[in-house]
Amino acid sequence: MADTSPLWFDPSLCFIGGTWRPAQSGATLPLLNPSDGNEICRIARGGADDVEAAVTAAQAAQDGDWGQMSATERGRLLTRLGQLIADNVEKLAALEVMDVGKPLSQARADAVALARYCEFYGGAADKVMGESIPYMNGYTVFTLREPFGVTGHIVPWNYPMQIIGRSVGAALAMGNSCVLKPAEEACLTALAFAHLAAEAGLPAGALNLVPGLGAEAGAALAGHGGVQHISFTGSVATGALVQAAAAKNVVPVTLELGGKSPQIVFADADLDAALPFLVNAGIQNGGQTCSAASRILVQRPVYEEVKARMSAAYAELTVGPAAEDLRLGPLISARQKEIVEAFLAQGADLEIAGQGQIVPHAPATGAYVRPTLFADVPPDHPLAQQEIFGPVQVLIPFDSEDEAVRIANGTAYGLVAALWTRDGARQLRLAKRLKAGQVFLNTYGAGGGVELPFGGVGKSGHGREKGFEALYGFSQLKTVAAHHG
């Protein structure tokens, strides 16, 4: 751990049963730096054979030391892991800057959040209680929460550390043994996490990691008969495939999918307080966020003012190499850049109310896109309906409360929503009417909220992560009824 280079481990290996080994095929994949398009290193191209070995190792851990470990000791190990992560925040951030293209300050915040997840779930591990149930005379009835056994975790490239923390952290706290498949575009911090987990003392097989392509390693994990629960974060299309594969084995799935989240600004809103959230929640991480606030609904009396203020804020946005720690770095890949640019082309007939700038010295081979704000966008326009996963926001005017709710609920998604109003009755009234897994009042995101249950409705998925709800989701409820007369 004394090495200060960004890569302090061999990235070309899988982690299975407590040992580092190449993929059984010997194949590798290139990992590219989105800031310049250059190859960073090569990672293992794991496949079905490697997933088979990982699931076998995970089951052995369930049958052995890990499965027999007390909740208190599991919590201590997770807390120890959280401390190791906290001690290595700068190393982890450097990996994420290089691998994902996150500006340094955002990468650092993600590493801190990963440490916090381990700390939170370490403290919660021995606090998941069952209940006693009043029943007929002569009976004592109670419930137990028990782990599923082997859980599979398919993690995307946009927030590798945070999603590992909220998914794998919760599963381990409940006593499951995990097989982790990170995105092929962003593996480095996942590999680092496995190294630190081993250093923290997790028993062999409690955590296993198989890099590789989604169509190979990911598909093998989703459809494996030895996996008792799958957690997937990613696109709607891939989520549907994961759920179909798991259904063949009658395995439950937690899906955290896309979003088209609205922020609704009423005429009585505190615009000074709202403005930073209106912009930041849409462009953070280059807009590559499932919960990105890509739709800004504004009541007409303040519409022009909000438009002007957001336009001025956009003019100050700069995009460039991640290591420079500007407001935005590159998108994850050239392919994602093409996708976002295709969406921008669909807005050719719309008013561009604001745009940021790419710094002149940004490498032409980097995946850079100018953040763009469109105005007066019809609610049924593709830019107002489809998840773009880039730094693109749309302004939509509305008149009445009912119209705002209708527009806000008028997509296939339902992940997050926010209300900006001083009217307390309206806050509570609309919070109930909005179709979303999270609703924020005069804020957005609440600083990440490790403790706050997170998940969506509709095509945003089902199941909940974060907080104690994640622990319940990674456990099975058993009812015990004792007849004693």
C-alpha positions in Angstrom: 0.0 0.0 0.0 3.0 2.3 0.1 3.1 2.5 -3.8 1.7 5.9 -4.8 1.1 5.1 -8.5 -2.6 4.9 -9.5 -2.4 1.2 -10.1 -1.2 -0.5 -7.0 -2.5 -4.0 -8.0 -2.6 -6.3 -11.0 -5.9 -5.3 -12.7 -5.9 -8.4 -15.1 -7.2 -10.9 -12.5 -10.4 -12.2 -11.0 -10.9 -12.5 -7.3 -12.4 -15.9 -6.5 -12.4 -17.9 -3.2 -9.9 -15.5 -1.6 -7.3 -15.8 -4.4 -6.4 -13.7 -7.4 -6.4 -15.6 -10.7 -6.6 -14.9 -14.4 -9.8 -15.7 -16.3 -9.9 -19.4 -17.2 -9.9 -18.5 -20.9 -6.8 -16.4 -20.4 -8.6 -13.6 -22.3 -8.4 -9.9 -21.3 -10.2 -6.7 -22.3 -8.8 -3.1 -22.7 -9.8 -0.5 -20.2 -9.8 3.0 -21.7 -9.3 6.4 -20.1 -12.3 8.5 -21.2 -10.3 11.8 -20.9 -8.1 10.9 -23.8 -9.2 7.5 -25.2 -5.9 5.8 -24.3 -5.6 2.3 -22.9 -5.0 2.3 -19.1 -4.5 -1.4 -18.7 -6.2 -4.7 -19.4 -8.7 -6.5 -17.3 -9.8 -10.1 -17.1 -12.4 -11.2 -19.6 -14.3 -13.5 -17.2 -16.8 -15.9 -18.5 -19.3 -18.6 -17.5 -16.5 -20.8 -16.1 -15.2 -18.1 -13.9 -18.7 -17.3 -12.7 -19.2 -21.0 -11.9 -16.1 -21.0 -9.8 -17.1 -17.8 -8.0 -20.6 -19.1 -7.2 -19.0 -22.3 -5.9 -16.6 -20.4 -3.7 -19.5 -18.2 -2.4 -21.5 -21.2 -1.5 -18.5 -22.8 0.3 -18.2 -19.6 2.3 -21.9 -19.9 3.2 -21.3 -23.5 4.3 -18.1 -22.5 6.2 -16.7 -19.6 8.2 -18.7 -16.8 6.7 -22.1 -18.6 7.2 -21.3 -19.4 10.8 -20.0 -15.9 11.7 -22.1 -13.8 14.1 -23.8 -10.6 12.9 -21.6 -8.7 15.4 -18.4 -10.0 13.9 -19.7 -9.4 10.3 -20.3 -5.8 11.4 -16.8 -5.5 12.8 -15.3 -6.7 9.5 -17.4 -4.2 7.5 -16.4 -1.4 9.9 -12.8 -2.4 9.5 -13.2 -2.4 5.7 -14.8 1.1 5.9 -11.8 2.4 7.8 -9.4 1.0 5.2 -11.4 2.7 2.4 -11.3 5.9 4.4 -7.5 5.6 4.7 -7.2 5.1 1.0 -9.7 7.7 -0.3 -7.1 9.5 -2.4 -5.9 6.3 -4.1 -9.4 5.2 -4.9 -10.3 8.7 -6.2 -7.2 8.6 -8.5 -8.4 5.3 -9.9 -11.9 6.7 -10.6 -10.6 9.8 -12.2 -8.6 7.7 -14.6 -11.1 5.0 -15.2 -14.5 6.7 -15.2 -13.5 10.3 -16.1 -15.0 11.8 -12.9 -13.6 15.2 -11.8 -11.3 14.6 -8.8 -13.6 16.2 -6.2 -16.5 14.0 -7.3 -14.4 10.9 -7.3 -13.2 11.7 -3.8 -16.8 12.1 -2.7 -17.7 8.7 -4.1 -14.8 7.1 -2.2 -15.9 8.8 1.0 -19.4 7.5 0.4 -18.2 4.0 -0.1 -16.5 4.2 3.3 -19.7 5.5 4.8 -21.7 2.6 3.4 -19.4 0.1 5.0 -19.5 2.0 8.2 -23.3 2.3 8.2 -23.9 -1.4 7.3 -21.1 -2.5 9.7 -23.1 -0.8 12.5 -26.4 -2.1 11.3 -25.4 -5.7 10.9 -26.5 -6.9 14.3 -29.5 -4.6 14.5 -31.8 -6.3 12.1 -34.6 -7.7 14.3 -37.4 -10.1 13.9 -40.8 -9.6 15.6 -43.0 -11.4 18.0 -46.6 -11.9 16.8 -49.6 -12.1 19.1 -51.4 -15.3 18.3 -53.7 -18.0 19.8 -53.3 -19.1 23.4 -50.7 -21.8 23.7 -48.5 -20.5 20.9 -45.4 -18.3 20.7 -44.8 -17.0 17.2 -41.9 -14.9 16.0 -40.0 -14.0 12.8 -36.4 -14.2 11.8 -34.5 -12.4 9.1 -32.0 -14.7 7.4 -29.7 -14.2 4.4 -30.6 -15.6 1.0 -27.2 -17.3 0.6 -25.3 -16.4 -2.6 -26.2 -13.0 -4.1 -25.1 -11.7 -7.5 -24.3 -8.0 -8.0 -24.1 -6.5 -11.5 -22.8 -2.9 -11.1 -22.7 -0.2 -13.7 -19.9 2.2 -14.7 -21.4 5.6 -13.6 -21.0 5.3 -9.8 -19.0 2.0 -9.2 -18.0 2.8 -5.6 -21.3 4.1 -4.4 -23.3 1.3 -5.9 -20.9 -1.4 -4.6 -21.3 0.2 -1.2 -25.1 0.2 -1.1 -25.5 -3.2 -2.8 -22.6 -5.4 -1.7 -22.3 -3.7 1.7 -25.9 -4.4 2.6 -25.7 -8.0 1.3 -22.6 -8.8 3.3 -24.0 -7.2 6.4 -27.0 -9.6 6.2 -24.6 -12.6 5.9 -24.9 -13.3 2.2 -21.8 -14.2 0.2 -21.4 -12.1 -2.9 -20.4 -12.5 -6.5 -19.7 -9.0 -8.0 -19.6 -8.3 -11.7 -18.5 -4.7 -12.4 -19.0 -3.0 -15.7 -16.3 -3.7 -18.2 -15.8 0.1 -18.7 -15.1 0.7 -15.1 -13.4 -2.0 -13.0 -10.6 -0.4 -11.1 -12.2 0.7 -7.9 -14.2 -2.6 -7.8 -10.9 -4.5 -7.9 -9.4 -2.2 -5.3 -12.5 -2.8 -3.1 -11.8 -6.6 -3.3 -8.2 -6.0 -2.3 -9.2 -4.0 0.7 -11.9 -6.5 1.7 -9.3 -9.2 1.8 -7.0 -6.9 3.9 -9.9 -6.3 6.3 -10.2 -10.0 6.9 -13.3 -11.1 5.0 -13.2 -14.9 4.8 -12.4 -16.5 1.5 -15.4 -16.7 -0.8 -17.5 -14.1 1.1 -16.7 -11.6 -1.7 -15.9 -12.7 -5.2 -15.3 -10.6 -8.3 -15.5 -11.5 -12.0 -14.8 -8.8 -14.5 -15.9 -9.2 -18.1 -18.5 -8.4 -20.7 -22.1 -8.1 -19.7 -23.2 -10.6 -22.4 -20.8 -13.1 -21.0 -20.0 -12.8 -17.3 -23.1 -10.8 -16.5 -25.5 -13.1 -18.3 -23.9 -16.1 -16.7 -24.3 -14.6 -13.2 -27.9 -13.5 -13.8 -28.9 -17.0 -15.0 -26.9 -19.1 -12.6 -29.0 -21.6 -10.7 -26.8 -21.3 -7.6 -27.5 -17.6 -7.1 -30.4 -16.9 -4.7 -30.8 -13.1 -5.3 -29.7 -10.7 -8.0 -29.1 -6.9 -7.7 -28.8 -5.0 -10.9 -28.3 -1.3 -11.6 -28.3 -0.2 -15.2 -30.5 0.3 -18.3 -34.1 -0.7 -18.6 -33.4 -3.0 -21.5 -30.6 -4.9 -19.7 -32.6 -5.0 -16.5 -35.4 -6.7 -18.3 -32.9 -9.4 -19.6 -31.5 -9.8 -16.1 -34.9 -10.3 -14.6 -36.0 -12.8 -17.3 -32.8 -14.8 -16.7 -33.3 -14.8 -13.0 -37.0 -15.7 -13.4 -36.1 -19.1 -14.9 -34.6 -19.9 -11.5 -37.4 -18.2 -9.5 -34.8 -15.8 -8.1 -35.8 -12.4 -6.7 -34.2 -9.3 -8.4 -33.6 -5.8 -7.1 -33.7 -3.5 -10.2 -32.5 0.1 -10.1 -32.9 1.4 -13.6 -33.3 4.6 -15.5 -35.0 7.9 -14.6 -36.4 11.1 -16.1 -36.6 13.0 -12.8 -38.4 16.3 -12.5 -37.8 19.3 -10.3 -40.9 21.4 -10.0 -40.4 25.1 -9.3 -43.5 27.1 -8.2 -43.8 30.9 -8.3 -43.3 31.1 -4.5 -40.0 29.2 -4.5 -36.8 30.5 -3.1 -35.0 30.8 -6.4 -31.6 31.6 -4.8 -31.8 28.3 -2.9 -33.1 26.4 -5.8 -30.7 27.4 -8.6 -27.6 25.4 -7.6 -29.8 22.3 -7.2 -31.6 22.9 -10.5 -28.3 22.9 -12.4 -26.1 20.5 -10.4 -28.6 17.7 -10.1 -28.7 17.6 -13.9 -25.1 17.9 -14.9 -23.2 16.1 -12.0 -21.2 13.2 -13.3 -21.8 14.5 -16.8 -25.5 13.8 -16.4 -24.7 10.1 -16.2 -26.8 9.6 -13.2 -30.1 7.5 -13.0 -31.5 10.1 -10.7 -30.4 13.1 -12.7 -32.9 16.0 -12.6 -33.1 16.3 -16.4 -36.6 18.0 -16.5 -37.1 21.4 -14.9 -40.8 22.3 -14.7 -41.3 26.0 -13.9 -44.5 27.9 -13.2 -45.0 30.6 -15.7 -44.8 33.7 -13.5 -41.1 32.8 -12.8 -40.3 30.9 -15.9 -38.4 33.6 -17.7 -36.4 34.4 -14.6 -35.5 30.8 -14.0 -34.6 30.4 -17.6 -32.3 33.4 -17.5 -30.6 32.4 -14.3 -30.0 28.8 -15.5 -28.7 30.1 -18.8 -26.1 32.2 -16.9 -25.1 29.3 -14.8 -24.7 27.1 -17.9 -22.4 29.7 -19.4 -20.0 29.2 -16.5 -19.8 25.4 -16.9 -16.5 24.0 -18.1 -15.7 20.5 -19.4 -12.3 19.0 -19.6 -9.9 16.2 -18.5 -11.0 14.6 -15.2 -7.7 15.3 -13.5 -8.2 19.0 -13.8 -11.3 18.8 -11.5 -13.5 21.1 -13.6 -17.3 21.1 -13.2 -17.6 18.2 -15.7 -15.3 15.6 -17.1 -15.7 13.4 -20.1 -18.5 10.9 -20.6 -17.6 7.3 -20.0 -16.8 6.4 -23.7 -16.9 7.4 -27.3 -20.0 5.3 -27.7 -21.8 7.2 -24.9 -20.7 10.5 -26.5 -22.4 9.3 -29.8 -25.6 8.5 -28.0 -25.8 11.9 -26.3 -24.9 13.7 -29.5 -27.8 11.9 -31.3 -30.2 13.2 -28.6 -28.8 16.7 -29.0 -29.5 16.4 -32.7 -33.2 15.7 -31.9 -33.3 19.1 -30.3 -32.4 21.0 -33.5 -35.8 22.6 -33.6 -35.7 23.7 -30.0 -34.3 26.8 -28.3 -30.9 26.3 -26.7 -31.2 28.4 -23.6 -27.7 27.7 -22.3 -24.5 25.8 -23.0 -21.2 25.2 -21.3 -17.8 25.1 -22.9 -15.2 22.4 -23.5 -11.7 23.7 -22.6 -9.6 24.3 -25.7 -6.9 21.9 -24.7 -9.2 18.9 -24.1 -7.8 16.0 -26.1 -9.8 15.5 -29.3 -9.9 11.7 -28.5 -11.7 12.3 -25.2 -15.4 11.8 -24.8 -16.4 15.4 -24.3 -19.9 16.9 -24.7 -21.1 20.5 -24.1 -23.7 20.6 -21.3 -26.9 21.9 -23.0 -30.1 23.5 -21.6 -33.2 23.5 -23.9 -36.1 25.8 -23.3 -39.9 25.6 -24.0 -39.7 21.8 -24.6 -43.0 20.1 -25.2 -43.7 17.4 -22.5 -44.0 14.7 -25.1 -40.7 15.6 -26.9 -38.1 12.8 -26.9 -35.8 15.0 -24.9 -38.5 15.2 -22.2 -39.4 11.6 -22.3 -36.2 9.5 -22.8 -33.3 9.0 -20.5 -30.3 10.7 -22.2 -27.6 9.9 -19.7 -25.6 13.0 -20.5 -25.5 16.7 -19.4 -28.7 17.7 -21.0 -31.7 19.4 -19.3 -35.0 20.7 -20.5 -37.2 23.6 -19.3 -40.9 23.0 -19.4 -43.4 25.7 -18.4 -46.6 25.0 -16.5 -49.6 26.9 -15.1 -51.4 24.9 -12.4 -50.6 22.4 -9.8 -52.6 19.7 -11.6 -50.7 20.4 -14.8 -47.3 20.2 -13.0 -48.3 16.8 -11.6 -49.5 15.6 -14.9 -46.3 16.5 -16.7 -44.1 15.2 -13.8 -45.9 11.8 -13.9 -46.0 11.8 -17.7 -43.1 9.5 -18.4 -42.4 5.8 -18.0 -40.0 6.5 -15.2 -40.5 7.3 -11.5 -37.2 7.5 -9.6 -36.8 10.9 -8.0 -38.8 14.2 -7.9 -38.3 17.5 -6.2 -40.7 20.4 -5.3 -39.6 24.0 -4.8 -42.3 25.9 -2.9 -42.8 27.6 0.4 -46.4 26.3 0.6 -46.3 23.6 3.2 -49.7 22.2 2.3 -48.7 22.0 -1.4 -45.5 20.2 -0.4 -47.4 17.4 1.4 -50.2 17.3 -1.2 -47.9 16.9 -4.2 -45.4 14.6 -2.4 -48.3 12.1 -2.2 -49.3 12.6 -5.8 -45.9 12.3 -7.5 -45.0 8.9 -8.8 -41.4 8.5 -7.6 -39.4 6.4 -5.1 -38.0 9.6 -3.5 -39.5 13.1 -3.3 -37.4 16.0 -2.0 -38.9 19.2 -0.7 -36.8 22.3 -1.3 -33.7 20.3 -1.8 -32.5 17.5 -4.2 -30.6 14.3 -3.3 -30.1 15.2 0.4 -26.3 14.8 0.1 -26.5 11.3 -1.2 -28.3 9.9 1.8 -26.7 6.6 2.7 -29.5 6.1 5.2 -32.4 7.0 2.8 -34.2 4.1 1.0 -33.7 4.5 -2.8 -35.4 3.0 -5.7 -38.1 3.6 -8.3 -41.5 2.8 -9.7 -42.5 2.0 -13.2 -39.6 1.5 -15.6 -37.2 2.9 -12.9 -37.3 -0.6 -11.3 -38.4 -2.2 -8.1 -36.9 -3.0 -4.7 -35.0 -0.6 -2.5 -31.4 0.1 -1.7 -29.7 2.2 1.0 -30.7 2.4 4.6 -32.3 -0.5 6.5 -34.6 -1.3 3.6 -31.6 -2.7 1.7 -30.9 -5.0 4.6 -34.5 -6.2 4.5 -34.3 -6.7 0.8 -31.2 -8.9 1.1 -32.9 -11.1 3.7 -35.7 -13.7 3.8 -38.4 -13.6 6.5 -38.9 -16.9 8.3 -41.9 -17.4 10.7 -41.5 -19.7 13.7 -44.6 -20.9 15.5 -44.2 -22.8 18.7 -47.1 -24.7 20.2 -46.5 -25.2 23.9 -49.9 -25.5 25.3 
